[in-house]
Amino acid sequence: MDVTVVDHPLVAHKLTMLREQATPTPVFRELTAELVTLLAYEATREVRVREHTVQTPVDRALGVRLLDPPPLVVPILRAGLGMLDGMLRLIPTAEVGFVGMIRNEETLEPVTYAERLPHDLSGRQCYVLDPMLATGGSLAGTIQFLVGRGADHITCICLLAAPEGVARVSSLLHDLEVPCHLVVAAVDDHLNDLGYIVPGLGDAGDRLYGAAE
């Protein structure tokens, strides 16, 4: 799995504000959307396009348009929903599917509780949204699920990743014959004993939806 850490001062600035414990929920949500849009700019470098000619006020111009079918954006519930608006700002014509996974706090393994995706994803480019790549189980499971339905190119966008999570996803997807790319704002130091990224930013889902203590 190819990994890209986006090195840009605005990305670093917004991520720093997200890490700040005192950042209130409404600001956290807006910062998340803004940061995802910046990450998505890098993540969509290989989005599929075709040549398209338009008429300008002066002359005809050759450009490009997104191929049909459009990309499929797949937020991993629930925290991934907080990233969806930022992604759709960049690709408003994208289709959206959902995968619901929750981490078992004892085993740290993902459990799927919902999915809403096309049954046939043959030839589709997919963009998976998950704020935190911690243990890597949810992300790897989602990727394998999409590939099983025929997706042939997958890009994952995460705000933060832990080295252990990156290594685990890479290991689980080692034999995958589908290109898989990870785009993140930063790779942090490590996971703690509870499976949280350190220094991280806490529980992204709780901070997005106001349930943090």
Backbone bond lengths (Angstrom), bond angles and torsions (degrees), N, CA, C in turn:
res aa  C-N    CA-C-N  psi(-1)  N-CA   C-N-CA  omega(-1)  CA-C   N-CA-C  phi
1 M - - - 1.459 - - 1.521 109.70 -
2 D 1.319 116.05 124.60 1.453 120.75 176.71 1.529 109.92 -76.04
3 V 1.329 115.73 139.02 1.465 120.92 -178.70 1.529 109.34 -122.40
4 T 1.326 116.45 129.08 1.457 122.42 175.74 1.519 109.51 -119.70
5 V 1.330 116.50 120.66 1.463 121.65 172.57 1.525 106.74 -99.07
6 V 1.314 116.63 115.63 1.460 120.96 -173.92 1.521 109.77 -75.29
7 D 1.306 115.00 114.89 1.469 121.99 -177.49 1.522 108.65 -99.84
8 H 1.321 115.83 95.67 1.465 121.18 -178.45 1.521 107.86 -149.96
9 P 1.329 118.29 137.41 1.468 119.77 -176.60 1.529 113.99 -60.36
10 L 1.336 118.52 -33.98 1.461 119.67 178.81 1.525 111.08 -70.50
11 V 1.328 116.60 -36.05 1.459 120.41 176.13 1.529 109.12 -62.96
12 A 1.334 116.75 -47.15 1.463 120.94 -179.66 1.528 111.23 -62.97
13 H 1.336 117.24 -39.87 1.461 121.86 179.79 1.526 111.32 -62.63
14 K 1.329 116.94 -48.65 1.461 120.28 -177.46 1.525 110.96 -68.88
15 L 1.320 116.66 -36.40 1.456 119.32 177.74 1.529 111.10 -65.10
16 T 1.312 117.08 -39.14 1.464 120.85 177.82 1.526 110.98 -60.86
17 M 1.322 116.36 -41.42 1.461 120.27 178.70 1.528 111.37 -67.90
18 L 1.327 117.40 -34.52 1.462 120.71 176.41 1.527 111.54 -66.46
19 R 1.314 116.39 -36.62 1.467 120.03 -179.78 1.530 111.76 -66.72
20 E 1.311 117.92 -31.33 1.458 122.75 -174.79 1.527 111.03 -59.89
21 Q 1.315 116.17 120.56 1.464 121.79 -176.54 1.525 111.94 -59.46
22 A 1.327 117.62 -31.12 1.458 121.19 -175.75 1.525 113.36 -81.09
23 T 1.323 118.68 -5.40 1.465 120.55 179.96 1.524 109.87 -64.92
24 P 1.341 118.67 120.50 1.466 120.56 -176.77 1.528 112.06 -71.04
25 T 1.318 116.26 159.95 1.459 122.01 -175.44 1.525 113.92 -55.01
26 P 1.346 120.54 -48.04 1.467 118.87 -179.63 1.535 113.00 -59.44
27 V 1.333 116.14 -39.28 1.467 120.20 178.71 1.520 109.87 -69.61
28 F 1.325 116.69 -38.78 1.460 121.06 178.72 1.527 110.39 -60.04
29 R 1.319 116.87 -42.92 1.472 121.12 179.22 1.524 110.93 -62.00
30 E 1.323 116.32 -47.56 1.461 119.68 -177.89 1.520 111.33 -65.75
31 L 1.313 117.10 -41.52 1.465 120.65 177.82 1.524 110.98 -62.24
32 T 1.326 116.47 -39.18 1.461 120.18 178.14 1.516 110.70 -60.83
33 A 1.334 117.15 -46.95 1.466 120.89 179.52 1.524 110.96 -60.81
34 E 1.331 115.97 -43.94 1.465 119.76 -179.67 1.528 111.44 -64.38
35 L 1.328 116.59 -42.34 1.456 120.42 -179.09 1.522 110.81 -67.11
36 V 1.322 117.41 -39.74 1.461 120.15 178.79 1.521 110.99 -62.43
37 T 1.322 117.12 -39.98 1.461 119.64 178.56 1.527 110.75 -61.25
38 L 1.324 116.97 -41.07 1.463 120.29 177.25 1.525 111.27 -64.89
39 L 1.327 117.26 -43.32 1.464 120.40 178.74 1.527 110.96 -66.58
40 A 1.321 116.02 -37.52 1.465 120.00 -178.68 1.523 111.77 -65.50
41 Y 1.323 116.89 -30.44 1.461 120.21 176.90 1.524 110.35 -57.51
42 E 1.329 115.61 -42.80 1.466 120.45 177.30 1.519 111.06 -74.81
43 A 1.323 116.76 -38.86 1.461 121.15 -174.58 1.528 112.98 -67.68
44 T 1.324 117.42 -23.95 1.466 120.77 -176.01 1.526 113.02 -97.37
45 R 1.311 117.68 17.66 1.464 119.63 179.18 1.525 112.46 -59.15
46 E 1.332 116.87 -29.72 1.457 120.31 -178.33 1.526 112.71 -104.84
47 V 1.336 116.86 18.62 1.455 118.83 176.37 1.531 108.92 -61.40
48 R 1.324 115.90 142.11 1.461 120.48 -173.10 1.523 111.16 -82.12
49 V 1.329 115.05 132.15 1.457 121.88 -178.67 1.528 109.93 -133.56
50 R 1.323 114.48 165.86 1.464 121.14 172.93 1.515 108.95 -131.75
51 E 1.320 116.16 157.42 1.463 119.73 178.16 1.525 110.28 -65.76
52 H 1.318 114.77 143.55 1.463 119.85 179.69 1.528 108.58 -150.80
53 T 1.304 116.40 132.77 1.460 122.08 -179.17 1.526 109.83 -103.21
54 V 1.331 115.31 134.28 1.468 121.03 177.18 1.523 109.83 -123.91
55 Q 1.324 114.16 161.62 1.463 120.70 175.80 1.523 108.89 -99.67
56 T 1.327 117.72 114.57 1.454 121.43 175.10 1.529 109.00 -86.12
57 P 1.331 119.41 173.25 1.464 120.48 175.03 1.529 112.73 -61.58
58 V 1.340 117.99 -14.07 1.468 121.40 -175.53 1.525 112.35 -111.55
59 D 1.314 117.46 -42.75 1.468 120.35 -174.71 1.523 108.86 -163.87
60 R 1.314 116.74 179.26 1.456 121.21 174.67 1.527 109.50 -81.61
61 A 1.337 115.91 145.43 1.456 121.15 -178.61 1.519 109.70 -134.76
62 L 1.328 114.58 136.71 1.453 120.52 177.87 1.524 109.45 -89.79
63 G 1.313 116.87 125.67 1.457 121.83 178.35 1.515 110.27 -138.13
64 V 1.324 116.09 -151.41 1.464 120.64 179.38 1.524 109.87 -137.84
65 R 1.335 114.62 157.98 1.457 122.31 171.46 1.520 108.26 -134.49
66 L 1.335 115.92 156.22 1.449 119.79 176.77 1.519 110.46 -63.79
67 L 1.314 115.57 141.63 1.454 120.69 177.50 1.527 110.81 -69.25
68 D 1.324 115.55 155.24 1.457 122.02 169.03 1.524 108.18 -99.42
69 P 1.333 119.73 142.33 1.463 125.77 -4.51 1.521 111.26 -70.14
70 P 1.328 116.65 155.49 1.466 119.83 -177.36 1.524 111.22 -69.71
71 P 1.321 117.59 166.77 1.465 120.25 176.17 1.523 111.24 -59.39
72 L 1.318 114.94 152.12 1.465 121.16 176.30 1.523 108.63 -107.56
73 V 1.323 116.31 122.71 1.459 122.13 178.02 1.525 108.32 -98.42
74 V 1.339 116.31 128.56 1.466 120.92 -174.30 1.531 109.81 -126.35
75 P 1.338 117.94 94.34 1.469 119.30 172.84 1.524 109.99 -75.95
76 I 1.336 116.25 138.13 1.458 121.22 174.04 1.523 107.68 -86.49
77 L 1.322 116.48 118.06 1.458 121.07 -177.84 1.524 110.63 -67.25
78 R 1.349 118.73 147.30 1.453 123.13 1.06 1.511 112.05 -97.89
79 A 1.342 115.85 -26.56 1.459 119.83 -171.87 1.523 112.71 -63.99
80 G 1.329 117.36 -30.44 1.459 119.85 -179.65 1.511 113.82 -62.11
81 L 1.345 116.46 -23.56 1.464 119.74 177.40 1.520 111.49 -60.72
82 G 1.324 116.64 -31.83 1.454 120.41 -179.89 1.507 113.34 -68.72
83 M 1.337 116.90 -10.43 1.455 121.75 179.18 1.526 112.30 -100.31
84 L 1.334 116.60 -10.95 1.460 120.18 -170.58 1.519 113.40 -64.73
85 D 1.327 117.51 -45.03 1.467 120.09 -178.21 1.530 111.39 -59.70
86 G 1.320 116.25 -41.32 1.458 119.57 179.46 1.516 112.30 -63.06
87 M 1.336 116.88 -36.68 1.465 120.93 178.41 1.527 111.04 -70.78
88 L 1.326 116.68 -42.58 1.464 120.30 -177.58 1.523 112.85 -71.84
89 R 1.327 117.07 -18.72 1.468 118.89 172.94 1.526 110.23 -61.92
90 L 1.316 115.55 -33.53 1.457 120.42 -177.50 1.522 111.70 -87.51
91 I 1.348 116.92 -38.11 1.473 120.56 -179.83 1.528 108.09 -127.73
92 P 1.330 118.22 77.37 1.468 120.16 -176.68 1.520 113.52 -66.52
93 T 1.332 117.98 -19.75 1.464 120.53 -179.26 1.528 112.84 -87.87
94 A 1.326 117.90 -1.69 1.463 120.66 -179.31 1.521 110.73 -64.64
95 E 1.327 115.63 150.53 1.450 120.93 170.96 1.531 108.27 -88.88
96 V 1.330 116.01 158.23 1.464 120.61 -175.20 1.523 110.18 -127.02
97 G 1.317 115.64 130.80 1.457 122.03 171.90 1.525 108.41 -123.96
98 F 1.321 117.02 168.29 1.461 120.02 -175.83 1.519 111.05 -134.40
99 V 1.323 115.34 142.78 1.457 122.01 170.45 1.524 107.01 -129.12
100 G 1.326 116.22 128.24 1.456 120.75 178.96 1.506 110.66 -104.31
101 M 1.313 116.64 119.64 1.462 121.69 177.38 1.521 109.26 -134.39
102 I 1.323 115.30 146.18 1.449 121.04 175.91 1.520 108.17 -132.02
103 R 1.311 116.10 144.77 1.447 120.09 -178.70 1.525 111.05 -88.99
104 N 1.324 115.85 127.50 1.458 120.74 172.11 1.526 107.84 -69.64
105 E 1.325 117.16 116.76 1.459 120.37 -172.66 1.527 113.29 -70.86
106 E 1.333 117.04 -12.17 1.459 119.77 176.81 1.528 111.55 -90.65
107 T 1.341 115.66 -46.48 1.473 119.46 -178.12 1.517 112.53 -93.27
108 L 1.362 117.00 -16.39 1.464 124.10 -175.22 1.525 111.88 63.84
109 E 1.351 117.14 17.03 1.455 121.64 178.86 1.529 109.54 -94.84
110 P 1.364 117.95 149.59 1.456 120.50 -179.56 1.526 112.41 -79.89
111 V 1.321 115.24 145.90 1.460 121.57 175.24 1.521 107.51 -124.68
112 T 1.339 117.61 123.59 1.464 121.87 -179.96 1.525 109.28 -82.80
113 Y 1.342 116.47 128.19 1.455 119.31 179.40 1.526 112.46 -120.98
114 A 1.338 117.93 -7.73 1.462 120.47 178.94 1.517 109.50 -164.36
115 E 1.341 115.20 151.48 1.469 119.95 170.79 1.521 108.56 -155.92
116 R 1.313 114.68 142.58 1.468 121.75 176.68 1.518 107.06 -139.22
117 L 1.332 115.83 91.20 1.463 122.14 -175.33 1.515 109.52 -140.42
118 P 1.337 117.74 154.31 1.467 119.41 172.12 1.525 110.19 -59.61
119 H 1.329 116.33 144.51 1.462 119.56 -179.89 1.524 111.58 -70.53
120 D 1.327 116.63 -29.30 1.459 120.72 -179.23 1.528 109.34 -118.08
121 L 1.332 115.53 112.31 1.467 120.76 179.02 1.527 111.24 -109.92
122 S 1.306 117.10 23.48 1.461 121.10 -177.42 1.529 110.70 -56.54
123 G 1.328 115.00 127.28 1.453 120.60 177.41 1.513 115.23 74.31
124 R 1.331 118.54 11.66 1.462 120.48 -176.88 1.518 111.64 -94.64
125 Q 1.327 114.84 141.16 1.458 121.98 167.31 1.517 108.33 -87.70
126 C 1.326 117.02 132.48 1.458 121.14 -178.28 1.524 110.19 -123.36
127 Y 1.336 115.15 142.82 1.463 122.63 176.56 1.525 107.65 -120.33
128 V 1.328 116.01 113.96 1.461 121.95 -176.80 1.525 109.06 -96.47
129 L 1.328 116.32 132.59 1.463 121.71 -178.39 1.521 109.92 -113.82
130 D 1.319 116.67 123.89 1.459 123.01 177.76 1.524 107.34 -153.75
131 P 1.334 118.81 116.70 1.468 119.73 -172.27 1.521 114.39 -57.40
132 M 1.349 117.06 -42.12 1.461 120.46 -171.12 1.528 111.05 -122.76
133 L 1.308 117.17 119.40 1.459 121.32 171.43 1.525 106.49 -94.29
134 A 1.335 115.55 92.11 1.463 121.11 -175.98 1.524 110.19 -97.84
135 T 1.335 117.36 -88.48 1.466 120.03 178.69 1.518 111.34 -78.15
136 G 1.331 117.63 -22.78 1.463 121.52 175.87 1.508 115.02 90.84
137 G 1.324 118.24 -6.85 1.451 120.07 -176.26 1.517 114.17 -64.42
138 S 1.331 116.92 -46.80 1.466 120.49 -178.69 1.523 111.71 -63.24
139 L 1.322 116.13 -44.26 1.462 119.93 -177.79 1.530 110.70 -65.93
140 A 1.335 117.06 -46.47 1.462 119.95 -179.95 1.523 110.71 -63.05
141 G 1.342 116.73 -40.84 1.454 119.77 179.17 1.517 112.40 -63.05
142 T 1.330 116.72 -39.62 1.459 120.86 178.88 1.517 111.05 -66.35
143 I 1.322 116.74 -43.38 1.463 120.54 178.96 1.526 110.47 -60.33
144 Q 1.318 117.20 -46.33 1.454 121.00 179.77 1.522 111.31 -63.24
145 F 1.318 116.45 -36.09 1.458 121.50 177.22 1.528 110.73 -63.13
146 L 1.331 116.70 -45.56 1.465 121.23 -179.65 1.519 111.59 -65.65
147 V 1.318 116.41 -42.72 1.465 120.13 178.89 1.525 110.35 -63.52
148 G 1.326 116.13 -37.22 1.456 119.92 178.31 1.516 113.07 -61.72
149 R 1.333 116.58 -23.56 1.466 120.20 177.95 1.528 112.54 -97.71
150 G 1.337 116.32 5.03 1.450 118.78 171.79 1.508 117.01 109.90
151 A 1.345 119.24 -2.89 1.467 120.20 178.93 1.521 109.78 -58.40
152 D 1.342 116.62 138.43 1.470 119.00 -175.65 1.517 114.06 -117.82
153 H 1.324 118.15 7.03 1.467 121.26 177.09 1.519 107.33 -161.56
154 I 1.340 117.03 121.06 1.460 120.59 -174.51 1.526 110.29 -129.52
155 T 1.330 114.71 131.23 1.458 121.69 174.20 1.517 108.32 -122.21
156 C 1.323 115.86 129.61 1.459 121.30 179.75 1.526 109.51 -106.99
157 I 1.308 116.43 135.24 1.460 121.80 178.44 1.527 108.12 -116.82
158 C 1.321 116.25 120.80 1.467 122.44 178.18 1.528 108.46 -129.34
159 L 1.323 116.01 147.71 1.457 119.03 175.16 1.522 109.94 -70.85
160 L 1.339 115.43 -47.43 1.462 121.15 -177.90 1.519 110.09 -134.77
161 A 1.331 115.58 154.38 1.463 121.11 174.27 1.513 109.23 -137.57
162 A 1.314 115.22 152.01 1.463 122.24 171.45 1.521 108.27 -102.81
163 P 1.331 117.86 145.92 1.469 119.37 179.32 1.519 112.69 -55.96
164 E 1.345 116.52 -37.51 1.462 119.87 179.77 1.528 111.21 -63.43
165 G 1.336 116.54 -39.11 1.456 120.41 179.48 1.515 112.46 -67.81
166 V 1.335 115.72 -42.74 1.464 119.73 177.75 1.523 110.01 -60.91
167 A 1.336 116.74 -43.96 1.459 120.62 -179.02 1.521 110.94 -64.76
168 R 1.338 116.87 -40.38 1.461 119.23 -178.01 1.519 111.83 -68.35
169 V 1.334 117.06 -44.05 1.468 119.72 178.63 1.524 109.99 -62.17
170 S 1.326 116.45 -43.85 1.465 119.80 178.88 1.522 111.18 -59.42
171 S 1.335 116.07 -40.15 1.464 120.58 179.56 1.522 111.64 -67.19
172 L 1.327 116.86 -45.57 1.458 120.94 -178.51 1.521 112.40 -66.01
173 L 1.333 115.69 -27.79 1.472 120.03 -177.03 1.530 111.79 -103.03
174 H 1.326 116.47 12.92 1.466 120.51 -173.56 1.527 112.55 -54.97
175 D 1.324 116.97 -41.51 1.462 121.20 -176.52 1.519 113.36 -94.76
176 L 1.319 116.54 7.59 1.460 120.20 179.82 1.523 109.79 -69.72
177 E 1.316 116.67 130.67 1.461 120.70 -177.60 1.522 112.04 -95.36
178 V 1.319 116.37 20.58 1.461 122.54 179.57 1.522 108.35 -116.16
179 P 1.335 118.71 130.98 1.473 119.71 178.07 1.524 111.43 -57.78
180 C 1.323 115.81 132.77 1.461 121.32 179.88 1.521 108.73 -135.13
181 H 1.322 115.49 127.81 1.460 121.88 -174.28 1.520 108.62 -127.89
182 L 1.307 117.35 137.32 1.458 123.15 177.31 1.515 109.81 -113.91
183 V 1.325 116.71 128.98 1.462 122.57 177.66 1.530 107.96 -120.24
184 V 1.330 116.96 124.92 1.462 121.73 -176.77 1.525 110.13 -136.09
185 A 1.344 114.69 161.20 1.458 119.88 174.69 1.521 111.33 -82.00
186 A 1.350 116.55 -28.21 1.462 120.42 179.57 1.516 109.73 -166.15
187 V 1.328 115.37 151.51 1.462 122.29 168.40 1.526 106.44 -108.32
188 D 1.338 115.63 115.58 1.463 120.68 -174.92 1.526 111.97 -82.08
189 D 1.331 115.40 -172.05 1.463 121.09 -169.64 1.519 114.29 -74.03
190 H 1.341 117.57 -52.82 1.460 119.33 -175.08 1.522 110.04 -168.06
191 L 1.344 115.47 175.23 1.460 122.98 170.48 1.528 108.92 -97.02
192 N 1.340 116.04 142.73 1.466 117.85 173.79 1.526 109.94 -87.91
193 D 1.318 116.96 -175.58 1.459 121.57 -175.41 1.527 112.92 -65.77
194 L 1.319 117.24 -19.01 1.464 121.43 178.89 1.525 112.14 -92.96
195 G 1.321 117.01 0.90 1.457 120.54 179.80 1.511 113.89 82.82
196 Y 1.332 117.81 19.47 1.465 121.73 177.38 1.523 110.32 -97.65
197 I 1.321 115.32 146.59 1.460 121.08 178.67 1.523 109.57 -73.66
198 V 1.332 116.05 136.88 1.466 122.97 179.32 1.530 109.33 -120.48
199 P 1.361 120.17 127.68 1.466 125.66 3.78 1.529 113.96 -76.86
200 G 1.328 117.70 -21.85 1.455 121.28 172.32 1.510 114.90 58.93
201 L 1.345 114.47 -154.48 1.466 120.73 177.81 1.529 110.98 -146.91
202 G 1.340 115.87 16.52 1.454 120.21 -178.28 1.517 110.71 89.31
203 D 1.317 115.40 -160.06 1.469 121.53 178.18 1.526 109.01 -84.15
204 A 1.324 116.50 110.23 1.460 120.49 -173.79 1.528 111.33 -62.33
205 G 1.332 117.66 -39.24 1.459 120.30 179.91 1.509 111.48 -63.50
206 D 1.316 117.20 -45.12 1.467 120.15 178.74 1.519 111.45 -63.04
207 R 1.313 116.14 -40.18 1.471 119.02 -177.25 1.536 111.24 -73.40
208 L 1.315 117.55 -29.22 1.465 120.87 177.05 1.530 111.86 -72.15
209 Y 1.339 116.13 -36.55 1.451 119.96 -171.65 1.511 113.91 -111.56
210 G 1.324 116.71 10.25 1.450 118.51 169.03 1.505 115.69 82.37
211 A 1.350 117.64 18.80 1.458 119.99 -177.73 1.519 112.88 -101.35
212 A 1.338 117.75 4.31 1.469 120.05 -178.50 1.523 109.91 -69.11
213 E 1.332 115.64 143.88 1.461 119.20 178.89 1.523 109.39 -80.11
